[in-house]
Amino acid sequence: MAARTKARSRALDILFEADQRGVNAETLLDQRLGDADEPGGLQSRAGNNPYTADLVRGVVARWNDIDAALTDYSQGWTLDRMPAVDRAILRLGAWEVLYNDEVPDAVAISEAVALATDLSTDDSPTFVNGLLGRIAEVKATIV
């Protein structure tokens, strides 16, 4: 598994957990990084991959803009109605599509779809693909 794919998976874990616990994802990230001395802590599991932290911090920094874009383009679905794992995947994917010029949009969408395929419902990959694809199409009007 590629390093960035692993970093996305770990960032997703943090975003999902923060959403479920109702805590700030960046605070949770900092706690996990502080637990580096513990066996299996984020730092050791992430292999010191800074992309995990970049993803989480990027999503948190643009949280309101990302949620607004997801809300505007998710026809018939509110964020609260989406499965929690889908919300986390979409936030991660939307940040990469909208704000990370180092990752091609198609790669960001493909990685998000792969996460949805592995971790969510049967309908989620199609939903994630469609919503992130639409955001990629209109990103010039969002950013």
NUNULUM-333458 format. One line per 8 residues: number of its first residue (from 1); their letters; for each residue y negated, z, x negated of N, C-alpha, C, O, CB. Coordinates in nm, 4 decimals. Glycine has a CB too. Example, Ala and Ser with C-alpha at 12.3 -4.5 7.8 and 13.67 -1.06 7.14 Angstrom:
<pts>
1 = AS = 0.5690:0.7800:-1.3190:0.4500:0.7800:-1.2300:0.3300:0.7800:-1.3200:0.3319:0.8465:-1.4236:0.4473:0.9046:-1.1308 | 0.2250:0.7080:-1.2850:0.1060:0.7140:-1.3670:-0.0030:0.7870:-1.2900:-0.1138:0.8039:-1.3409:0.0598:0.5725:-1.4084
</pts>
This chain:
<pts>
1 = MAARTKAR = 0.1172:0.0000:-0.0845:0.0000:0.0000:0.0000:-0.1239:0.0000:-0.0893:-0.1313:0.0765:-0.1855:0.0004:0.1221:0.0963 | -0.2190:-0.0840:-0.0583:-0.3402:-0.0961:-0.1389:-0.4243:0.0311:-0.1314:-0.4177:0.1057:-0.0337:-0.4229:-0.2167:-0.0929 | -0.5027:0.0544:-0.2351:-0.5824:0.1769:-0.2444:-0.6807:0.1895:-0.1279:-0.6971:0.2984:-0.0728:-0.6584:0.1800:-0.3771 | -0.7454:0.0811:-0.0903:-0.8410:0.0896:0.0207:-0.7706:0.1125:0.1539:-0.8252:0.1788:0.2420:-0.9252:-0.0377:0.0280 | -0.6515:0.0590:0.1693:-0.5754:0.0834:0.2914:-0.5416:0.2315:0.3028:-0.5535:0.2901:0.4105:-0.4467:-0.0019:0.2936 | -0.4997:0.2919:0.1924:-0.4721:0.4358:0.1915:-0.5989:0.5151:0.2198:-0.5958:0.6135:0.2937:-0.4119:0.4785:0.0566 | -0.7099:0.4728:0.1614:-0.8368:0.5419:0.1835:-0.8773:0.5354:0.3309:-0.9269:0.6335:0.3863:-0.9472:0.4809:0.0953 | -0.8562:0.4207:0.3936:-0.8870:0.4070:0.5367:-0.8013:0.5013:0.6197:-0.8500:0.5662:0.7123:-0.8655:0.2619:0.5832
9 = SRALDILF = -0.6746:0.5081:0.5859:-0.5836:0.5959:0.6587:-0.6270:0.7423:0.6471:-0.6247:0.8165:0.7454:-0.4404:0.5788:0.6063 | -0.6659:0.7823:0.5281:-0.7097:0.9207:0.5077:-0.8432:0.9476:0.5760:-0.8645:1.0558:0.6306:-0.7208:0.9514:0.3583 | -0.9322:0.8505:0.5733:-1.0599:0.8655:0.6436:-1.0361:0.8752:0.7942:-1.1010:0.9540:0.8631:-1.1544:0.7470:0.6114 | -0.9431:0.7950:0.8442:-0.9085:0.8008:0.9855:-0.8563:0.9390:1.0224:-0.8934:0.9934:1.1264:-0.8044:0.6939:1.0196 | -0.7714:0.9957:0.9389:-0.7198:1.1311:0.9642:-0.8341:1.2301:0.9818:-0.8318:1.3134:1.0724:-0.6279:1.1766:0.8491 | -0.9338:1.2205:0.8948:-1.0462:1.3142:0.8999:-1.1318:1.2896:1.0238:-1.1708:1.3845:1.0919:-1.1320:1.3022:0.7730 | -1.1612:1.1641:1.0533:-1.2413:1.1333:1.1711:-1.1706:1.1776:1.2996:-1.2334:1.2326:1.3900:-1.2717:0.9834:1.1766 | -1.0413:1.1533:1.3063:-0.9647:1.1926:1.4234:-0.9613:1.3449:1.4380:-0.9858:1.3982:1.5463:-0.8224:1.1368:1.4148
17 = EADQRGVN = -0.9310:1.4135:1.3292:-0.9249:1.5597:1.3351:-1.0599:1.6195:1.3726:-1.0664:1.7118:1.4538:-0.8783:1.6163:1.2010 | -1.1664:1.5682:1.3149:-1.3000:1.6192:1.3457:-1.3322:1.5997:1.4941:-1.3885:1.6884:1.5583:-1.4061:1.5489:1.2583 | -1.2961:1.4835:1.5475:-1.3194:1.4554:1.6894:-1.2408:1.5530:1.7761:-1.2942:1.6065:1.8733:-1.2803:1.3100:1.7234 | -1.1167:1.5761:1.7425:-1.0320:1.6641:1.8217:-1.0771:1.8106:1.8149:-1.0682:1.8844:1.9130:-0.8884:1.6524:1.7748 | -1.1250:1.8501:1.6984:-1.1686:1.9887:1.6807:-1.3147:2.0105:1.7174:-1.3605:2.1245:1.7257:-1.1464:2.0312:1.5383 | -1.3881:1.9018:1.7395:-1.5289:1.9128:1.7731:-1.6151:1.9600:1.6565:-1.7119:2.0337:1.6751:-1.5455:2.0060:1.8886 | -1.5783:1.9165:1.5357:-1.6548:1.9542:1.4164:-1.7106:1.8284:1.3517:-1.6672:1.7172:1.3817:-1.5664:2.0336:1.3153 | -1.8066:1.8471:1.2636:-1.8660:1.7358:1.1904:-1.7651:1.6816:1.0900:-1.7068:1.7576:1.0127:-1.9962:1.7797:1.1189
25 = AETLLDQR = -1.7448:1.5511:1.0911:-1.6448:1.4896:1.0036:-1.6809:1.5052:0.8564:-1.5919:1.5191:0.7724:-1.6291:1.3421:1.0372 | -1.8089:1.5031:0.8241:-1.8482:1.5177:0.6840:-1.8222:1.6602:0.6349:-1.7825:1.6809:0.5203:-1.9967:1.4815:0.6657 | -1.8447:1.7566:0.7215:-1.8136:1.8956:0.6865:-1.6642:1.9115:0.6631:-1.6222:1.9770:0.5677:-1.8611:1.9921:0.7974 | -1.5839:1.8510:0.7510:-1.4383:1.8563:0.7350:-1.3959:1.7871:0.6056:-1.3089:1.8370:0.5342:-1.3681:1.7910:0.8559 | -1.4562:1.6736:0.5757:-1.4278:1.6033:0.4501:-1.4565:1.6946:0.3309:-1.3743:1.7069:0.2401:-1.5117:1.4733:0.4399 | -1.5723:1.7577:0.3320:-1.6085:1.8460:0.2214:-1.5098:1.9614:0.2081:-1.4769:2.0024:0.0968:-1.7499:1.9003:0.2409 | -1.4626:2.0137:0.3204:-1.3603:2.1192:0.3161:-1.2321:2.0667:0.2540:-1.1708:2.1335:0.1707:-1.3320:2.1737:0.4576 | -1.1915:1.9467:0.2945:-1.0681:1.8878:0.2415:-1.0804:1.8606:0.0913:-0.9864:1.8838:0.0153:-1.0344:1.7573:0.3163
33 = LGDADEPG = -1.1959:1.8119:0.0501:-1.2168:1.7874:-0.0920:-1.2181:1.9179:-0.1693:-1.1749:1.9230:-0.2845:-1.3471:1.7112:-0.1147 | -1.2674:2.0230:-0.1063:-1.2668:2.1552:-0.1688:-1.1281:2.2138:-0.1802:-1.1042:2.3021:-0.2626:-1.3539:2.2490:-0.0915 | -1.0361:2.1654:-0.0978:-0.8969:2.2119:-0.1006:-0.8145:2.1341:-0.2013:-0.6917:2.1332:-0.1932:-0.8338:2.2000:0.0377 | -0.8794:2.0696:-0.2950:-0.8096:1.9819:-0.3899:-0.7042:2.0559:-0.4708:-0.6055:1.9965:-0.5142:-0.9093:1.9174:-0.4840 | -0.7250:2.1850:-0.4910:-0.6288:2.2610:-0.5705:-0.4994:2.2890:-0.4955:-0.3970:2.3204:-0.5561:-0.6904:2.3909:-0.6148 | -0.5049:2.2775:-0.3624:-0.3843:2.3022:-0.2830:-0.2907:2.1824:-0.2935:-0.3362:2.0682:-0.2981:-0.4203:2.3304:-0.1346 | -0.1611:2.2078:-0.2973:-0.0661:2.0957:-0.2999:-0.0851:2.0091:-0.1750:-0.0887:2.0600:-0.0630:0.0810:2.1478:-0.3085 | -0.0969:1.8807:-0.1953:-0.1152:1.7893:-0.0830:-0.2569:1.7840:-0.0311:-0.2816:1.7195:0.0709:-0.0248:1.8275:0.0278
41 = GLQSRAGN = -0.3525:1.8500:-0.0979:-0.4918:1.8457:-0.0568:-0.5438:1.7029:-0.0625:-0.4838:1.6171:-0.1271:-0.5771:1.9376:-0.1448 | -0.6558:1.6774:0.0052:-0.7073:1.5411:0.0152:-0.7297:1.4796:-0.1221:-0.6941:1.3641:-0.1452:-0.8370:1.5395:0.0944 | -0.7876:1.5552:-0.2117:-0.8188:1.4994:-0.3431:-0.6920:1.4509:-0.4128:-0.6904:1.3424:-0.4709:-0.8907:1.6037:-0.4303 | -0.5864:1.5306:-0.4070:-0.4635:1.4876:-0.4734:-0.3954:1.3752:-0.3961:-0.3413:1.2827:-0.4566:-0.3676:1.6057:-0.4895 | -0.3974:1.3821:-0.2629:-0.3349:1.2769:-0.1821:-0.4123:1.1468:-0.1926:-0.3535:1.0387:-0.1930:-0.3252:1.3200:-0.0358 | -0.5440:1.1574:-0.2010:-0.6257:1.0362:-0.2068:-0.6292:0.9785:-0.3471:-0.6844:0.8707:-0.3689:-0.7673:1.0651:-0.1592 | -0.5704:1.0502:-0.4427:-0.5726:0.9997:-0.5785:-0.7151:0.9852:-0.6289:-0.7454:0.8957:-0.7078:-0.5001:0.8667:-0.5866 | -0.8018:1.0734:-0.5831:-0.9432:1.0702:-0.6195:-1.0107:0.9396:-0.5792:-1.1075:0.8983:-0.6430:-0.9585:1.0914:-0.7683
49 = NPYTADLV = -0.9613:0.8742:-0.4745:-1.0195:0.7494:-0.4282:-1.1506:0.7791:-0.3565:-1.1496:0.8362:-0.2474:-0.9215:0.6736:-0.3353 | -1.2622:0.7417:-0.4155:-1.3914:0.7725:-0.3546:-1.4177:0.6950:-0.2255:-1.5099:0.7284:-0.1511:-1.5012:0.7441:-0.4528 | -1.3379:0.5923:-0.1984:-1.3613:0.5140:-0.0773:-1.3357:0.5951:0.0487:-1.3996:0.5704:0.1510:-1.2737:0.3904:-0.0774 | -1.2445:0.6907:0.0444:-1.2215:0.7777:0.1596:-1.3507:0.8492:0.1961:-1.3917:0.8500:0.3122:-1.1091:0.8801:0.1303 | -1.4139:0.9086:0.0970:-1.5394:0.9800:0.1214:-1.6501:0.8835:0.1636:-1.7301:0.9162:0.2513:-1.5822:1.0575:-0.0043 | -1.6555:0.7654:0.1025:-1.7562:0.6660:0.1408:-1.7430:0.6296:0.2885:-1.8426:0.6189:0.3600:-1.7431:0.5396:0.0537 | -1.6195:0.6107:0.3329:-1.5956:0.5749:0.4727:-1.6417:0.6854:0.5670:-1.7171:0.6602:0.6610:-1.4474:0.5456:0.4952 | -1.5965:0.8067:0.5418:-1.6312:0.9173:0.6308:-1.7823:0.9398:0.6312:-1.8435:0.9518:0.7374:-1.5580:1.0462:0.5882
57 = RGVVARWN = -1.8413:0.9453:0.5136:-1.9860:0.9688:0.5059:-2.0649:0.8532:0.5689:-2.1683:0.8749:0.6320:-2.0290:0.9880:0.3593 | -2.0156:0.7321:0.5512:-2.0821:0.6172:0.6120:-2.0783:0.6221:0.7636:-2.1789:0.5961:0.8297:-2.0186:0.4893:0.5639 | -1.9625:0.6554:0.8188:-1.9498:0.6661:0.9645:-2.0410:0.7770:1.0167:-2.1112:0.7576:1.1159:-1.8023:0.6935:1.0052 | -2.0405:0.8917:0.9517:-2.1238:1.0032:0.9973:-2.2721:0.9656:0.9909:-2.3477:0.9975:1.0827:-2.0967:1.1294:0.9121 | -2.3140:0.8987:0.8843:-2.4546:0.8614:0.8687:-2.5006:0.7646:0.9779:-2.6176:0.7660:1.0164:-2.4771:0.7988:0.7315 | -2.4107:0.6818:1.0275:-2.4446:0.5807:1.1286:-2.3792:0.6097:1.2639:-2.3675:0.5204:1.3478:-2.4025:0.4422:1.0802 | -2.3370:0.7331:1.2846:-2.2598:0.7730:1.4031:-2.3227:0.7218:1.5328:-2.2554:0.6551:1.6114:-2.2475:0.9249:1.4087 | -2.4488:0.7516:1.5558:-2.5135:0.7140:1.6821:-2.5231:0.5629:1.6975:-2.5012:0.5103:1.8066:-2.6528:0.7757:1.6906
65 = DIDAALTD = -2.5556:0.4926:1.5895:-2.5640:0.3460:1.5961:-2.4275:0.2842:1.6237:-2.4154:0.1902:1.7022:-2.6214:0.2894:1.4653 | -2.3256:0.3378:1.5588:-2.1890:0.2878:1.5792:-2.1454:0.3123:1.7228:-2.0946:0.2217:1.7889:-2.0902:0.3552:1.4810 | -2.1651:0.4351:1.7715:-2.1258:0.4656:1.9093:-2.2025:0.3800:2.0096:-2.1462:0.3380:2.1107:-2.1485:0.6137:1.9393 | -2.3295:0.3540:1.9830:-2.4083:0.2683:2.0723:-2.3513:0.1269:2.0756:-2.3394:0.0669:2.1824:-2.5558:0.2648:2.0278 | -2.3161:0.0739:1.9592:-2.2581:-0.0610:1.9543:-2.1237:-0.0650:2.0257:-2.0965:-0.1579:2.1018:-2.2415:-0.1075:1.8086 | -2.0408:0.0339:2.0019:-1.9104:0.0379:2.0688:-1.9272:0.0479:2.2197:-1.8554:-0.0179:2.2950:-1.8269:0.1560:2.0171 | -2.0205:0.1290:2.2634:-2.0458:0.1445:2.4068:-2.0990:0.0149:2.4674:-2.0563:-0.0258:2.5755:-2.1453:0.2588:2.4315 | -2.1919:-0.0494:2.3977:-2.2528:-0.1722:2.4497:-2.1526:-0.2866:2.4645:-2.1646:-0.3678:2.5562:-2.3657:-0.2157:2.3591
73 = YSQGWTLD = -2.0548:-0.2934:2.3755:-1.9660:-0.4096:2.3732:-1.8232:-0.3822:2.4211:-1.7402:-0.4731:2.4220:-1.9608:-0.4637:2.2350 | -1.7943:-0.2605:2.4600:-1.6594:-0.2307:2.5113:-1.6609:-0.2386:2.6637:-1.6736:-0.1375:2.7329:-1.6108:-0.0894:2.4640 | -1.6481:-0.3565:2.7121:-1.6592:-0.3835:2.8548:-1.5622:-0.2989:2.9364:-1.4403:-0.3088:2.9222:-1.6348:-0.5304:2.8821 | -1.6203:-0.2154:3.0222:-1.5395:-0.1360:3.1136:-1.4793:-0.0095:3.0542:-1.4049:0.0611:3.1223:-1.4313:-0.2194:3.1660 | -1.5101:0.0202:2.9288:-1.4533:0.1384:2.8647:-1.5649:0.2243:2.8060:-1.6449:0.1760:2.7259:-1.3524:0.0981:2.7547 | -1.5704:0.3496:2.8450:-1.6612:0.4428:2.7796:-1.5888:0.5002:2.6592:-1.4660:0.4962:2.6525:-1.7083:0.5560:2.8772 | -1.6640:0.5532:2.5648:-1.6008:0.6143:2.4475:-1.5084:0.7283:2.4882:-1.4002:0.7441:2.4318:-1.7073:0.6655:2.3498 | -1.5506:0.8071:2.5855:-1.4684:0.9206:2.6288:-1.3371:0.8771:2.6918:-1.2389:0.9513:2.6885:-1.5453:1.0057:2.7270
81 = RMPAVDRA = -1.3347:0.7593:2.7482:-1.2133:0.7088:2.8139:-1.1126:0.6510:2.7146:-0.9939:0.6402:2.7452:-1.2502:0.6027:2.9162 | -1.1600:0.6142:2.5963:-1.0713:0.5564:2.4946:-0.9824:0.6648:2.4350:-1.0248:0.7797:2.4229:-1.1533:0.4869:2.3831 | -0.8602:0.6297:2.3977:-0.7783:0.7258:2.3236:-0.8526:0.7697:2.1973:-0.9204:0.6892:2.1335:-0.6399:0.6644:2.2872 | -0.8397:0.8961:2.1621:-0.9130:0.9520:2.0480:-0.8837:0.8757:1.9191:-0.9740:0.8544:1.8382:-0.8777:1.0997:2.0299 | -0.7612:0.8352:1.8994:-0.7285:0.7612:1.7769:-0.7984:0.6250:1.7762:-0.8405:0.5775:1.6707:-0.5753:0.7428:1.7637 | -0.8107:0.5629:1.8921:-0.8814:0.4349:1.9000:-1.0295:0.4529:1.8681:-1.0885:0.3702:1.7986:-0.8645:0.3725:2.0397 | -1.0901:0.5612:1.9189:-1.2307:0.5885:1.8871:-1.2511:0.6002:1.7370:-1.3456:0.5442:1.6815:-1.2779:0.7170:1.9566 | -1.1618:0.6734:1.6720:-1.1732:0.6923:1.5274:-1.1537:0.5601:1.4534:-1.2281:0.5297:1.3600:-1.0706:0.7960:1.4786
89 = ILRLGAWE = -1.0555:0.4824:1.4940:-1.0311:0.3518:1.4318:-1.1514:0.2601:1.4521:-1.1945:0.1921:1.3589:-0.9036:0.2864:1.4901 | -1.2045:0.2585:1.5716:-1.3187:0.1716:1.6010:-1.4434:0.2135:1.5247:-1.5185:0.1283:1.4772:-1.3476:0.1718:1.7499 | -1.4659:0.3426:1.5126:-1.5816:0.3882:1.4350:-1.5684:0.3457:1.2893:-1.6641:0.2981:1.2282:-1.5965:0.5415:1.4445 | -1.4503:0.3632:1.2354:-1.4235:0.3240:1.0974:-1.4414:0.1727:1.0796:-1.5103:0.1282:0.9878:-1.2809:0.3665:1.0564 | -1.3799:0.0955:1.1665:-1.3897:-0.0494:1.1585:-1.5318:-0.0994:1.1803:-1.5774:-0.1908:1.1116:-1.2978:-0.1127:1.2592 | -1.6014:-0.0394:1.2759:-1.7395:-0.0808:1.3027:-1.8293:-0.0531:1.1823:-1.9163:-0.1340:1.1501:-1.7941:-0.0083:1.4270 | -1.8087:0.0600:1.1161:-1.8898:0.0881:0.9973:-1.8645:-0.0176:0.8899:-1.9583:-0.0668:0.8271:-1.8587:0.2293:0.9420 | -1.7379:-0.0519:0.8695:-1.7087:-0.1528:0.7676:-1.7677:-0.2886:0.8044:-1.8216:-0.3581:0.7183:-1.5578:-0.1655:0.7476
97 = VLYNDEVP = -1.7581:-0.3263:0.9304:-1.8113:-0.4556:0.9740:-1.9636:-0.4578:0.9653:-2.0220:-0.5544:0.9162:-1.7664:-0.4864:1.1176 | -2.0270:-0.3524:1.0125:-2.1729:-0.3532:1.0227:-2.2457:-0.3145:0.8943:-2.3536:-0.3669:0.8663:-2.2146:-0.2610:1.1312 | -2.1884:-0.2243:0.8167:-2.2663:-0.1635:0.7088:-2.2057:-0.1739:0.5693:-2.2687:-0.1311:0.4725:-2.2873:-0.0218:0.7397 | -2.0870:-0.2286:0.5562:-2.0264:-0.2395:0.4243:-2.0109:-0.3872:0.3871:-1.9174:-0.4546:0.4303:-1.8890:-0.1671:0.4207 | -2.1032:-0.4343:0.3077:-2.1023:-0.5753:0.2685:-1.9925:-0.6088:0.1676:-1.9666:-0.7263:0.1415:-2.2364:-0.6127:0.2106 | -1.9284:-0.5080:0.1113:-1.8230:-0.5324:0.0123:-1.6909:-0.5738:0.0765:-1.6037:-0.6287:0.0091:-1.8015:-0.4081:-0.0720 | -1.6758:-0.5480:0.2061:-1.5518:-0.5802:0.2761:-1.5796:-0.6926:0.3758:-1.6649:-0.6772:0.4633:-1.4935:-0.4545:0.3483 | -1.5092:-0.8050:0.3641:-1.5267:-0.9123:0.4621:-1.4923:-0.8623:0.6034:-1.4012:-0.7817:0.6219:-1.4384:-1.0344:0.4250
105 = DAVAISEA = -1.5667:-0.9118:0.7010:-1.5442:-0.8688:0.8389:-1.3984:-0.8866:0.8809:-1.3409:-0.7985:0.9449:-1.6349:-0.9464:0.9333 | -1.3393:-0.9992:0.8455:-1.2008:-1.0264:0.8848:-1.1044:-0.9231:0.8269:-1.0072:-0.8848:0.8922:-1.1597:-1.1666:0.8397 | -1.1311:-0.8787:0.7058:-1.0459:-0.7762:0.6429:-1.0628:-0.6433:0.7149:-0.9642:-0.5760:0.7450:-1.0801:-0.7603:0.4923 | -1.1870:-0.6051:0.7427:-1.2128:-0.4790:0.8123:-1.1448:-0.4778:0.9489:-1.0848:-0.3778:0.9882:-1.3641:-0.4560:0.8281 | -1.1545:-0.5883:1.0202:-1.0924:-0.5975:1.1531:-0.9406:-0.5942:1.1409:-0.8741:-0.5242:1.2173:-1.1372:-0.7265:1.2259 | -0.8858:-0.6680:1.0470:-0.7412:-0.6706:1.0265:-0.6869:-0.5317:0.9924:-0.5827:-0.4907:1.0436:-0.7056:-0.7693:0.9153 | -0.7575:-0.4608:0.9065:-0.7144:-0.3249:0.8692:-0.7205:-0.2308:0.9895:-0.6317:-0.1475:1.0076:-0.8023:-0.2697:0.7544 | -0.8245:-0.2437:1.0715:-0.8359:-0.1597:1.1911:-0.7236:-0.1913:1.2897:-0.6659:-0.1007:1.3498:-0.9735:-0.1798:1.2587
113 = VALATDLS = -0.6934:-0.3176:1.3058:-0.5844:-0.3582:1.3952:-0.4505:-0.3035:1.3439:-0.3672:-0.2592:1.4230:-0.5786:-0.5131:1.4072 | -0.4302:-0.3066:1.2131:-0.3063:-0.2530:1.1557:-0.2948:-0.1026:1.1830:-0.1868:-0.0536:1.2159:-0.3011:-0.2803:1.0032 | -0.4047:-0.0303:1.1697:-0.4025:0.1135:1.2008:-0.3693:0.1360:1.3482:-0.2898:0.2237:1.3820:-0.5386:0.1789:1.1662 | -0.4306:0.0566:1.4351:-0.4039:0.0703:1.5784:-0.2582:0.0369:1.6099:-0.1963:0.1017:1.6944:-0.4980:-0.0208:1.6596 | -0.2042:-0.0626:1.5429:-0.0639:-0.1004:1.5639:0.0288:0.0138:1.5247:0.1260:0.0426:1.5946:-0.0289:-0.2269:1.4832 | -0.0014:0.0779:1.4138:0.0835:0.1860:1.3642:0.0667:0.3164:1.4397:0.1617:0.3939:1.4506:0.0555:0.2094:1.2200 | -0.0533:0.3424:1.4925:-0.0832:0.4775:1.5388:-0.1196:0.4928:1.6858:-0.1331:0.6053:1.7339:-0.1922:0.5302:1.4596 | -0.1359:0.3823:1.7584:-0.1854:0.3972:1.8948:-0.0953:0.3264:1.9952:0.0217:0.2995:1.9677:-0.3272:0.3432:1.9053
121 = TDDSPTFV = -0.1511:0.2973:2.1107:-0.0743:0.2390:2.2202:-0.0455:0.0912:2.1954:-0.1013:0.0308:2.1037:-0.1491:0.2562:2.3523 | 0.0410:0.0342:2.2765:0.0740:-0.1078:2.2635:-0.0461:-0.1980:2.2895:-0.0553:-0.3072:2.2335:0.1861:-0.1438:2.3588 | -0.1385:-0.1524:2.3744:-0.2559:-0.2328:2.4079:-0.3706:-0.2166:2.3077:-0.4643:-0.2964:2.3064:-0.3044:-0.1964:2.5459 | -0.3628:-0.1151:2.2259:-0.4744:-0.0834:2.1364:-0.5058:-0.1914:2.0322:-0.6235:-0.2205:2.0107:-0.4452:0.0443:2.0659 | -0.4071:-0.2513:1.9672:-0.4422:-0.3530:1.8673:-0.5268:-0.4670:1.9245:-0.6215:-0.5121:1.8601:-0.3160:-0.4101:1.8065 | -0.4935:-0.5131:2.0434:-0.5689:-0.6204:2.1065:-0.7100:-0.5744:2.1402:-0.8066:-0.6479:2.1194:-0.4975:-0.6691:2.2326 | -0.7216:-0.4531:2.1920:-0.8519:-0.3970:2.2266:-0.9388:-0.3807:2.1019:-1.0555:-0.4198:2.1019:-0.8350:-0.2616:2.2977 | -0.8827:-0.3236:1.9968:-0.9560:-0.3033:1.8716:-0.9986:-0.4378:1.8137:-1.1131:-0.4535:1.7714:-0.8697:-0.2254:1.7692
129 = NGLLGRIA = -0.9091:-0.5334:1.8116:-0.9401:-0.6666:1.7593:-1.0545:-0.7309:1.8380:-1.1485:-0.7845:1.7793:-0.8152:-0.7565:1.7644 | -1.0460:-0.7252:1.9694:-1.1480:-0.7882:2.0533:-1.2842:-0.7222:2.0384:-1.3857:-0.7908:2.0259:-1.1056:-0.7841:2.1982 | -1.2869:-0.5902:2.0395:-1.4145:-0.5192:2.0315:-1.4795:-0.5354:1.8943:-1.5991:-0.5632:1.8852:-1.3943:-0.3712:2.0622 | -1.4020:-0.5183:1.7887:-1.4589:-0.5359:1.6546:-1.4955:-0.6821:1.6283:-1.5939:-0.7100:1.5598:-1.3600:-0.4867:1.5480 | -1.4172:-0.7744:1.6819:-1.4508:-0.9159:1.6688:-1.5835:-0.9479:1.7355:-1.6642:-1.0232:1.6810:-1.3407:-1.0021:1.7284 | -1.6060:-0.8917:1.8521:-1.7328:-0.9128:1.9225:-1.8482:-0.8518:1.8438:-1.9539:-0.9135:1.8309:-1.7271:-0.8522:2.0644 | -1.8288:-0.7320:1.7914:-1.9334:-0.6677:1.7112:-1.9640:-0.7515:1.5866:-2.0800:-0.7649:1.5479:-1.8904:-0.5243:1.6705 | -1.8615:-0.8072:1.5247:-1.8835:-0.8927:1.4079:-1.9648:-1.0159:1.4459:-2.0504:-1.0599:1.3691:-1.7492:-0.9347:1.3456
137 = EVKATIV = -1.9384:-1.0720:1.5641:-2.0119:-1.1911:1.6094:-2.1606:-1.1638:1.6278:-2.2439:-1.2502:1.6005:-1.9533:-1.2420:1.7401 | -2.1937:-1.0437:1.6741:-2.3333:-1.0121:1.7088:-2.3980:-0.9174:1.6091:-2.5060:-0.8648:1.6361:-2.3400:-0.9512:1.8476 | -2.3356:-0.8946:1.4959:-2.3858:-0.7924:1.4047:-2.5280:-0.8185:1.3569:-2.6004:-0.7235:1.3270:-2.2952:-0.7819:1.2864 | -2.5694:-0.9425:1.3489:-2.7065:-0.9717:1.3080:-2.8080:-0.9116:1.4049:-2.9206:-0.8810:1.3656:-2.7273:-1.1224:1.2978 | -2.7694:-0.8948:1.5293:-2.8594:-0.8366:1.6290:-2.8496:-0.6838:1.6334:-2.9334:-0.6180:1.6951:-2.8286:-0.8941:1.7669 | -2.7484:-0.6277:1.5685:-2.7273:-0.4833:1.5690:-2.7881:-0.4181:1.4451:-2.8544:-0.3148:1.4542:-2.5779:-0.4514:1.5772 | -2.7649:-0.4793:1.3300:-2.8062:-0.4193:1.2030:-2.9533:-0.4424:1.1781:-3.0061:-0.3989:1.0758:-2.7243:-0.4756:1.0874
</pts>
